[in-house]
Amino acid sequence: MEAIELRKILDAYDQKLDQTLRLKNTSMDGLNLKKSQNSTKKILRYRIAEVVVFSLMALMIGWNIAENWGKTHLVISGVIVHMVALVALTGSIGQVVLLRQIDYSKPIVEIRKKIELVNSHELLFVKLVFLSAPVWWAYPMVAFDLFLGVDLYAYLESGFVVRYVVVNVLLIVPVLWLFQKLSYKNVHVAWVRKTLNFLTGAKTVRAMEFLNDIEEFET
């Protein structure tokens, strides 16, 4: 019995060691520090631009809500879109902070982990799209009023509104389930990986696979 237990311990140790060597070798082979530094600066400019854009969006939508205070359908639509804009803004600010924290004098695996967190940023927007599915009507409602001065709700039939609300309420549970499943922790699941690859691209999927490997190793 003791020999069996000892063998299990040794096998677990070998597996951990293999993971460590694989992660380090992958990092060393695939990461040119100078190139990564230049790429990081470029991405940082993009993320700062995102912060500016989402800040302007949040301000415009906030102004639109204030202008239409008293029109329930426009206020609700505005609040929904405003919340999405704030989540996107928060995510972009977090990316800027993360990019500024990358220290190329640190161990290579630590650098790689932060870079892959940056590379997986697209997942945030995919999740926002899925979360917005049951309330997608809020976007055209706000856009028509904000840019064209048209209250779209006035042109909708009451029967259509009722059917739409019922269908989209039914979507809430499956959308939340899918939102929870689309995570780097589930990237090893075939359909999750294929879905993420289709929606975000191979680069984002590779980043999530690395993050999942790192997390499994650290635990």
Backbone as CSV, one residue per row, in Angstrom:
resi,resn,N_x,N_y,N_z,CA_x,CA_y,CA_z,C_x,C_y,C_z
1,MET,0.835,-1.207,0.000,0.000,0.000,0.000,0.864,1.249,0.000
2,GLU,1.952,1.224,0.830,2.836,2.385,0.907,3.543,2.622,-0.425
3,ALA,3.901,1.518,-1.105,4.570,1.645,-2.404,3.637,2.281,-3.434
4,ILE,2.375,1.921,-3.388,1.395,2.485,-4.318,1.219,3.971,-4.069
5,GLU,1.118,4.350,-2.783,0.960,5.755,-2.439,2.185,6.561,-2.864
6,LEU,3.376,5.960,-2.646,4.616,6.631,-3.032,4.656,6.826,-4.545
7,ARG,4.213,5.811,-5.282,4.196,5.907,-6.746,3.263,7.020,-7.214
8,LYS,2.122,7.166,-6.554,1.179,8.226,-6.899,1.800,9.597,-6.671
9,ILE,2.520,9.728,-5.563,3.163,11.004,-5.241,4.220,11.346,-6.290
10,LEU,5.029,10.329,-6.665,6.068,10.538,-7.669,5.474,10.890,-9.032
11,ASP,4.378,10.210,-9.398,3.718,10.513,-10.670,3.186,11.934,-10.695
12,ALA,2.601,12.357,-9.568,2.078,13.727,-9.476,3.215,14.736,-9.584
13,TYR,4.340,14.417,-8.937,5.502,15.316,-8.993,6.036,15.404,-10.417
14,ASP,6.125,14.254,-11.118,6.600,14.252,-12.504,5.697,15.072,-13.402
15,GLN,4.400,14.961,-13.176,3.448,15.718,-13.984,3.625,17.219,-13.775
16,LYS,3.785,17.630,-12.508,4.017,19.044,-12.198,5.314,19.537,-12.829
17,LEU,6.349,18.688,-12.774,7.638,19.064,-13.332,7.551,19.222,-14.841
18,ASP,6.836,18.287,-15.494,6.658,18.375,-16.939,5.921,19.649,-17.323
19,GLN,4.891,20.008,-16.536,4.140,21.235,-16.797,5.040,22.454,-16.679
20,THR,5.870,22.452,-15.625,6.764,23.585,-15.399,7.725,23.761,-16.567
21,LEU,8.358,22.660,-16.989,9.314,22.724,-18.086,8.640,23.142,-19.388
22,ARG,7.441,22.615,-19.630,6.726,22.956,-20.862,6.370,24.428,-20.907
23,LEU,5.862,24.960,-19.788,5.487,26.369,-19.736,6.700,27.268,-19.906
24,LYS,7.793,26.902,-19.242,8.988,27.732,-19.341,9.589,27.682,-20.733
25,ASN,9.624,26.477,-21.324,10.180,26.362,-22.669,9.339,27.086,-23.693
26,THR,8.011,26.970,-23.550,7.109,27.683,-24.456,7.320,29.177,-24.343
27,SER,7.462,29.632,-23.116,7.658,31.061,-22.896,8.975,31.532,-23.505
28,MET,10.053,30.772,-23.254,11.362,31.187,-23.737,11.440,31.153,-25.247
29,ASP,10.820,30.134,-25.851,10.896,29.993,-27.303,10.020,31.001,-28.021
30,GLY,8.862,31.303,-27.440,7.884,32.117,-28.158,7.923,33.585,-27.847
31,LEU,8.773,34.005,-26.962,8.708,35.391,-26.496,10.016,36.120,-26.744
32,ASN,10.006,36.999,-27.676,11.138,37.889,-27.907,10.866,39.169,-27.130
33,LEU,11.653,39.424,-26.096,11.343,40.516,-25.175,11.308,41.872,-25.860
34,LYS,12.257,42.112,-26.732,12.296,43.417,-27.393,11.063,43.625,-28.250
35,LYS,10.712,42.597,-29.000,9.527,42.660,-29.844,8.277,42.839,-28.989
36,SER,8.227,42.143,-27.861,7.071,42.233,-26.975,6.939,43.635,-26.371
37,GLN,8.065,44.250,-26.043,8.026,45.603,-25.490,7.430,46.588,-26.491
38,ASN,7.840,46.459,-27.748,7.306,47.336,-28.791,5.820,47.081,-29.015
39,SER,5.456,45.795,-28.993,4.047,45.435,-29.167,3.205,45.948,-28.006
40,THR,3.760,45.879,-26.801,3.052,46.360,-25.611,2.760,47.850,-25.708
41,LYS,3.715,48.618,-26.195,3.516,50.060,-26.350,2.408,50.350,-27.361
42,LYS,2.385,49.569,-28.428,1.356,49.748,-29.457,-0.031,49.420,-28.903
43,ILE,-0.125,48.293,-28.191,-1.403,47.895,-27.602,-1.857,48.918,-26.569
44,LEU,-0.903,49.458,-25.812,-1.237,50.462,-24.803,-1.908,51.675,-25.442
45,ARG,-1.417,52.089,-26.608,-2.047,53.223,-27.311,-3.479,52.884,-27.711
46,TYR,-3.692,51.642,-28.174,-5.039,51.219,-28.543,-5.973,51.225,-27.328
47,ARG,-5.464,50.736,-26.207,-6.292,50.671,-25.006,-6.614,52.077,-24.470
48,ILE,-5.663,52.991,-24.579,-5.927,54.377,-24.172,-7.000,54.986,-25.079
49,ALA,-6.927,54.670,-26.378,-7.955,55.143,-27.317,-9.320,54.566,-26.942
50,GLU,-9.349,53.284,-26.533,-10.595,52.666,-26.079,-11.161,53.416,-24.877
51,VAL,-10.296,53.757,-23.937,-10.736,54.486,-22.745,-11.383,55.808,-23.138
52,VAL,-10.765,56.514,-24.076,-11.302,57.803,-24.530,-12.672,57.610,-25.194
53,VAL,-12.749,56.615,-26.086,-14.006,56.363,-26.813,-15.121,55.974,-25.861
54,PHE,-14.861,55.028,-24.963,-15.904,54.581,-24.035,-16.271,55.673,-23.030
55,SER,-15.317,56.529,-22.685,-15.627,57.657,-21.799,-16.590,58.621,-22.487
56,LEU,-16.317,58.915,-23.755,-17.204,59.802,-24.516,-18.595,59.183,-24.673
57,MET,-18.622,57.876,-24.939,-19.909,57.182,-25.062,-20.698,57.271,-23.769
58,ALA,-20.031,57.026,-22.647,-20.707,57.077,-21.346,-21.256,58.468,-21.071
59,LEU,-20.484,59.489,-21.416,-20.938,60.869,-21.205,-22.133,61.201,-22.089
60,MET,-22.064,60.806,-23.360,-23.160,61.084,-24.295,-24.445,60.378,-23.875
61,ILE,-24.314,59.116,-23.478,-25.496,58.357,-23.080,-26.065,58.906,-21.775
62,GLY,-25.178,59.298,-20.852,-25.639,59.909,-19.611,-26.403,61.193,-19.877
63,TRP,-25.884,61.992,-20.811,-26.581,63.232,-21.198,-27.937,62.914,-21.812
64,ASN,-27.992,61.850,-22.648,-29.247,61.456,-23.292,-30.284,61.010,-22.274
65,ILE,-29.822,60.294,-21.239,-30.749,59.865,-20.177,-31.337,61.086,-19.475
66,ALA,-30.476,62.042,-19.158,-30.943,63.254,-18.471,-31.931,64.033,-19.332
67,GLU,-31.664,64.093,-20.644,-32.534,64.827,-21.562,-33.920,64.190,-21.683
68,ASN,-33.965,62.874,-21.541,-35.233,62.161,-21.724,-35.855,61.706,-20.405
69,TRP,-35.398,62.322,-19.329,-35.943,61.937,-18.028,-37.460,62.137,-18.015
70,GLY,-38.175,61.097,-17.670,-39.628,61.161,-17.713,-40.189,60.248,-18.788
71,LYS,-39.372,59.904,-19.793,-39.772,58.939,-20.826,-39.184,57.578,-20.429
72,THR,-40.015,56.773,-19.809,-39.539,55.544,-19.181,-38.769,54.641,-20.126
73,HIS,-39.305,54.434,-21.340,-38.656,53.500,-22.266,-37.274,53.988,-22.686
74,LEU,-37.113,55.298,-22.858,-35.811,55.843,-23.239,-34.833,55.842,-22.063
75,VAL,-35.351,56.082,-20.869,-34.481,56.056,-19.686,-33.969,54.640,-19.425
76,ILE,-34.872,53.646,-19.496,-34.456,52.257,-19.273,-33.444,51.833,-20.325
77,SER,-33.737,52.153,-21.584,-32.800,51.813,-22.664,-31.457,52.488,-22.439
78,GLY,-31.495,53.747,-22.063,-30.261,54.495,-21.831,-29.446,53.919,-20.691
79,VAL,-30.116,53.535,-19.621,-29.415,52.962,-18.459,-28.733,51.653,-18.845
80,ILE,-29.421,50.816,-19.625,-28.836,49.537,-20.064,-27.569,49.772,-20.885
81,VAL,-27.675,50.645,-21.894,-26.518,50.912,-22.755,-25.406,51.602,-21.958
82,HIS,-25.795,52.461,-21.038,-24.812,53.165,-20.214,-24.029,52.180,-19.344
83,MET,-24.710,51.189,-18.786,-24.039,50.185,-17.955,-23.044,49.378,-18.778
84,VAL,-23.445,49.008,-20.006,-22.540,48.264,-20.888,-21.306,49.100,-21.210
85,ALA,-21.526,50.390,-21.501,-20.403,51.291,-21.793,-19.467,51.408,-20.599
86,LEU,-20.027,51.454,-19.390,-19.201,51.565,-18.188,-18.391,50.291,-17.937
87,VAL,-18.995,49.130,-18.218,-18.265,47.867,-18.062,-17.093,47.814,-19.051
88,ALA,-17.376,48.203,-20.302,-16.319,48.232,-21.316,-15.226,49.226,-20.926
89,LEU,-15.638,50.375,-20.408,-14.673,51.395,-19.973,-13.805,50.872,-18.832
90,THR,-14.435,50.216,-17.869,-13.690,49.654,-16.739,-12.690,48.612,-17.209
91,GLY,-13.124,47.761,-18.155,-12.227,46.743,-18.695,-11.030,47.350,-19.403
92,SER,-11.256,48.409,-20.171,-10.159,49.063,-20.887,-9.210,49.771,-19.928
93,ILE,-9.753,50.389,-18.889,-8.896,51.014,-17.875,-8.042,49.956,-17.186
94,GLY,-8.659,48.811,-16.875,-7.907,47.710,-16.269,-6.773,47.237,-17.164
95,GLN,-7.027,47.225,-18.476,-5.985,46.834,-19.417,-4.828,47.835,-19.424
96,VAL,-5.156,49.116,-19.369,-4.112,50.150,-19.334,-3.242,49.973,-18.084
97,VAL,-3.899,49.741,-16.943,-3.165,49.531,-15.688,-2.278,48.291,-15.791
98,LEU,-2.840,47.206,-16.338,-2.090,45.955,-16.480,-0.877,46.135,-17.387
99,LEU,-1.066,46.827,-18.503,0.037,47.051,-19.443,1.157,47.872,-18.806
100,ARG,0.776,48.836,-17.989,1.782,49.663,-17.320,2.505,48.892,-16.211
101,GLN,1.914,47.802,-15.753,2.525,47.013,-14.681,3.510,45.965,-15.204
102,ILE,3.534,45.758,-16.512,4.439,44.749,-17.068,5.884,45.195,-16.894
103,ASP,6.623,44.408,-16.154,8.024,44.704,-15.868,8.881,43.620,-16.526
104,TYR,9.639,44.001,-17.557,10.407,43.026,-18.326,11.658,42.530,-17.606
105,SER,11.861,42.991,-16.390,12.964,42.449,-15.580,12.489,41.293,-14.704
106,LYS,11.182,41.052,-14.706,10.607,39.990,-13.895,10.801,38.634,-14.582
107,PRO,10.503,37.527,-13.880,10.588,36.203,-14.501,9.728,36.126,-15.763
108,ILE,10.198,35.354,-16.731,9.566,35.306,-18.046,8.129,34.813,-17.993
109,VAL,7.836,33.851,-17.118,6.469,33.320,-17.026,5.508,34.381,-16.490
110,GLU,5.978,35.182,-15.539,5.144,36.261,-14.998,4.839,37.301,-16.081
111,ILE,5.840,37.625,-16.891,5.633,38.568,-17.995,4.625,37.998,-18.983
112,ARG,4.831,36.733,-19.323,3.954,36.075,-20.299,2.508,36.034,-19.806
113,LYS,2.323,35.788,-18.517,0.967,35.725,-17.970,0.239,37.052,-18.156
114,LYS,0.931,38.152,-17.886,0.304,39.464,-18.046,0.023,39.782,-19.511
115,ILE,0.950,39.378,-20.381,0.741,39.612,-21.811,-0.467,38.835,-22.317
116,GLU,-0.625,37.603,-21.854,-1.767,36.807,-22.298,-3.075,37.323,-21.701
117,LEU,-3.025,37.937,-20.526,-4.224,38.594,-19.990,-4.634,39.749,-20.890
118,VAL,-3.649,40.430,-21.450,-3.927,41.501,-22.405,-4.505,40.912,-23.693
119,ASN,-3.905,39.808,-24.161,-4.353,39.198,-25.408,-5.764,38.609,-25.321
120,SER,-6.205,38.304,-24.107,-7.544,37.723,-23.937,-8.617,38.784,-23.729
121,HIS,-8.260,40.043,-23.928,-9.184,41.165,-23.696,-10.449,41.069,-24.552
122,GLU,-10.323,40.479,-25.751,-11.476,40.379,-26.653,-12.627,39.608,-26.025
123,LEU,-12.309,38.728,-25.088,-13.361,37.934,-24.440,-14.369,38.829,-23.735
124,LEU,-13.913,39.963,-23.194,-14.820,40.887,-22.508,-15.922,41.362,-23.443
125,PHE,-15.551,41.744,-24.667,-16.535,42.261,-25.609,-17.492,41.168,-26.088
126,VAL,-16.973,39.954,-26.229,-17.838,38.829,-26.597,-18.882,38.595,-25.511
127,LYS,-18.452,38.640,-24.261,-19.392,38.435,-23.154,-20.416,39.559,-23.087
128,LEU,-19.988,40.782,-23.370,-20.926,41.905,-23.369,-21.990,41.730,-24.457
129,VAL,-21.568,41.197,-25.602,-22.528,40.943,-26.684,-23.565,39.924,-26.243
130,PHE,-23.117,38.846,-25.611,-24.051,37.820,-25.152,-24.980,38.360,-24.065
131,LEU,-24.429,39.127,-23.134,-25.267,39.693,-22.084,-26.298,40.666,-22.653
132,SER,-25.955,41.298,-23.762,-26.847,42.289,-24.359,-27.957,41.660,-25.202
133,ALA,-27.821,40.362,-25.500,-28.782,39.712,-26.390,-30.240,39.880,-25.956
134,PRO,-30.574,39.671,-24.668,-31.981,39.826,-24.283,-32.469,41.278,-24.295
135,VAL,-31.553,42.235,-24.346,-31.971,43.649,-24.301,-31.382,44.424,-25.482
136,TRP,-31.183,43.735,-26.609,-30.555,44.385,-27.761,-31.362,45.584,-28.254
137,TRP,-32.661,45.576,-27.992,-33.529,46.678,-28.433,-33.076,48.017,-27.866
138,ALA,-32.360,47.984,-26.739,-31.937,49.234,-26.107,-30.976,50.011,-27.006
139,TYR,-30.167,49.312,-27.784,-29.164,49.977,-28.615,-29.782,50.809,-29.746
140,PRO,-30.659,50.225,-30.579,-31.289,51.080,-31.602,-32.167,52.165,-30.999
141,MET,-32.789,51.871,-29.859,-33.641,52.868,-29.206,-32.816,54.106,-28.843
142,VAL,-31.656,53.881,-28.237,-30.792,54.987,-27.841,-30.167,55.654,-29.058
143,ALA,-29.705,54.845,-30.029,-29.027,55.391,-31.209,-29.958,56.288,-32.025
144,PHE,-31.183,55.840,-32.256,-32.136,56.641,-33.038,-32.433,57.968,-32.344
145,ASP,-32.606,57.905,-31.041,-32.923,59.138,-30.303,-31.711,60.060,-30.208
146,LEU,-30.534,59.477,-29.974,-29.331,60.273,-29.757,-28.834,60.937,-31.038
147,PHE,-28.834,60.202,-32.137,-28.242,60.713,-33.373,-29.264,61.259,-34.378
148,LEU,-30.500,60.762,-34.314,-31.510,61.192,-35.288,-32.663,61.949,-34.642
149,GLY,-32.730,61.927,-33.314,-33.828,62.597,-32.631,-35.161,61.918,-32.849
150,VAL,-35.134,60.599,-33.119,-36.352,59.837,-33.410,-36.640,58.885,-32.259
151,ASP,-37.871,58.939,-31.748,-38.297,58.019,-30.703,-38.844,56.762,-31.376
152,LEU,-38.020,55.740,-31.484,-38.388,54.527,-32.213,-39.581,53.818,-31.597
153,TYR,-39.725,53.949,-30.298,-40.801,53.252,-29.591,-42.178,53.663,-30.114
154,ALA,-42.295,54.893,-30.550,-43.584,55.406,-31.039,-44.047,54.698,-32.306
155,TYR,-43.124,54.055,-33.012,-43.462,53.391,-34.270,-43.647,51.888,-34.114
156,LEU,-43.555,51.379,-32.886,-43.690,49.951,-32.649,-45.116,49.598,-32.234
157,GLU,-45.611,48.478,-32.769,-46.939,48.006,-32.388,-46.872,47.363,-31.003
158,SER,-47.932,47.542,-30.243,-47.952,47.020,-28.870,-47.817,45.499,-28.840
159,GLY,-48.427,44.823,-29.827,-48.332,43.365,-29.890,-46.898,42.906,-30.113
160,PHE,-46.167,43.629,-30.968,-44.767,43.304,-31.226,-43.939,43.482,-29.958
161,VAL,-44.203,44.534,-29.226,-43.460,44.805,-27.984,-43.667,43.682,-26.979
162,VAL,-44.911,43.234,-26.821,-45.211,42.158,-25.866,-44.498,40.876,-26.262
163,ARG,-44.588,40.507,-27.559,-43.923,39.287,-28.025,-42.414,39.376,-27.832
164,TYR,-41.885,40.530,-28.127,-40.442,40.725,-27.988,-40.004,40.550,-26.536
165,VAL,-40.728,41.160,-25.620,-40.385,41.074,-24.198,-40.435,39.634,-23.724
166,VAL,-41.475,38.884,-24.110,-41.623,37.487,-23.682,-40.456,36.645,-24.195
167,VAL,-40.138,36.771,-25.490,-39.064,35.981,-26.095,-37.725,36.281,-25.418
168,ASN,-37.467,37.552,-25.165,-36.176,37.924,-24.603,-36.051,37.602,-23.122
169,VAL,-37.164,37.550,-22.401,-37.126,37.082,-21.014,-36.729,35.609,-20.984
170,LEU,-37.243,34.845,-21.960,-36.899,33.429,-22.049,-35.426,33.213,-22.396
171,LEU,-34.809,34.211,-22.995,-33.403,34.103,-23.372,-32.450,34.313,-22.199
172,ILE,-32.937,34.899,-21.123,-32.051,35.301,-20.030,-31.268,34.128,-19.453
173,VAL,-31.959,33.030,-19.132,-31.294,31.877,-18.512,-30.237,31.260,-19.430
174,PRO,-30.570,30.921,-20.704,-29.515,30.345,-21.561,-28.360,31.297,-21.823
175,VAL,-28.641,32.596,-21.896,-27.573,33.568,-22.124,-26.638,33.616,-20.917
176,LEU,-27.200,33.618,-19.712,-26.369,33.623,-18.501,-25.554,32.347,-18.392
177,TRP,-26.143,31.221,-18.790,-25.414,29.942,-18.768,-24.233,29.994,-19.730
178,LEU,-24.479,30.501,-20.944,-23.421,30.601,-21.936,-22.339,31.578,-21.489
179,PHE,-22.765,32.682,-20.854,-21.820,33.672,-20.338,-20.854,33.034,-19.342
180,GLN,-21.401,32.173,-18.485,-20.576,31.520,-17.466,-19.624,30.503,-18.092
181,LYS,-20.054,29.850,-19.161,-19.243,28.816,-19.790,-18.093,29.391,-20.607
182,LEU,-18.286,30.580,-21.185,-17.250,31.169,-22.034,-16.163,31.792,-21.169
183,SER,-15.271,30.950,-20.711,-14.191,31.372,-19.815,-12.934,30.589,-20.154
184,TYR,-11.771,31.150,-19.843,-10.527,30.438,-20.113,-10.434,29.154,-19.285
185,LYS,-11.211,29.083,-18.195,-11.215,27.866,-17.385,-11.874,26.700,-18.118
186,ASN,-12.697,27.007,-19.119,-13.388,25.967,-19.884,-12.850,25.832,-21.301
187,VAL,-11.687,26.428,-21.566,-11.169,26.431,-22.937,-10.781,25.026,-23.397
188,HIS,-10.606,24.092,-22.454,-10.285,22.712,-22.810,-11.502,21.964,-23.350
189,VAL,-12.716,22.500,-23.118,-13.943,21.889,-23.628,-14.040,22.201,-25.126
190,ALA,-14.254,21.181,-25.935,-14.171,21.339,-27.391,-15.106,22.412,-27.929
191,TRP,-16.399,22.373,-27.537,-17.344,23.326,-28.122,-17.077,24.753,-27.643
192,VAL,-16.567,24.902,-26.403,-16.209,26.226,-25.900,-15.035,26.779,-26.698
193,ARG,-14.012,25.943,-26.910,-12.835,26.376,-27.666,-13.210,26.767,-29.097
194,LYS,-14.052,25.952,-29.743,-14.461,26.251,-31.119,-15.285,27.539,-31.181
195,THR,-16.171,27.726,-30.197,-16.991,28.944,-30.156,-16.121,30.177,-29.965
196,LEU,-15.189,30.106,-29.027,-14.298,31.236,-28.767,-13.381,31.506,-29.951
197,ASN,-12.919,30.433,-30.599,-12.063,30.598,-31.775,-12.811,31.318,-32.890
198,PHE,-14.087,30.984,-33.058,-14.919,31.616,-34.089,-15.203,33.083,-33.756
199,LEU,-15.457,33.364,-32.476,-15.864,34.706,-32.071,-14.699,35.650,-31.816
200,THR,-13.582,35.124,-31.343,-12.472,36.000,-30.953,-11.195,35.792,-31.753
201,GLY,-11.029,34.607,-32.345,-9.817,34.329,-33.104,-8.847,33.431,-32.348
202,ALA,-7.913,32.857,-33.099,-6.981,31.877,-32.535,-6.056,32.498,-31.491
203,LYS,-5.675,33.758,-31.689,-4.750,34.401,-30.759,-5.345,34.486,-29.354
204,THR,-6.614,34.863,-29.269,-7.276,34.959,-27.970,-7.415,33.590,-27.325
205,VAL,-7.731,32.578,-28.137,-7.868,31.216,-27.606,-6.537,30.714,-27.068
206,ARG,-5.447,30.968,-27.795,-4.124,30.552,-27.307,-3.788,31.237,-25.985
207,ALA,-4.161,32.504,-25.878,-3.919,33.237,-24.630,-4.685,32.605,-23.474
208,MET,-5.922,32.233,-23.711,-6.731,31.621,-22.662,-6.226,30.235,-22.294
209,GLU,-5.730,29.493,-23.285,-5.165,28.175,-22.998,-3.932,28.305,-22.100
210,PHE,-3.105,29.300,-22.373,-1.931,29.515,-21.542,-2.338,29.900,-20.121
211,LEU,-3.317,30.794,-19.990,-3.776,31.214,-18.671,-4.346,30.027,-17.890
212,ASN,-5.052,29.149,-18.595,-5.610,27.969,-17.942,-4.492,27.038,-17.466
213,ASP,-3.450,26.853,-18.305,-2.311,26.018,-17.911,-1.609,26.590,-16.688
214,ILE,-1.404,27.908,-16.700,-0.744,28.571,-15.578,-1.543,28.389,-14.294
215,GLU,-2.859,28.587,-14.371,-3.698,28.473,-13.183,-3.690,27.051,-12.643
216,GLU,-3.759,26.067,-13.548,-3.737,24.680,-13.102,-2.406,24.358,-12.427
217,PHE,-1.321,24.891,-12.969,-0.004,24.641,-12.386,0.114,25.290,-10.996
218,GLU,-0.391,26.534,-10.886,-0.271,27.265,-9.626,-1.109,26.649,-8.511
219,THR,-2.179,25.947,-8.882,-3.015,25.306,-7.881,-2.491,23.915,-7.546
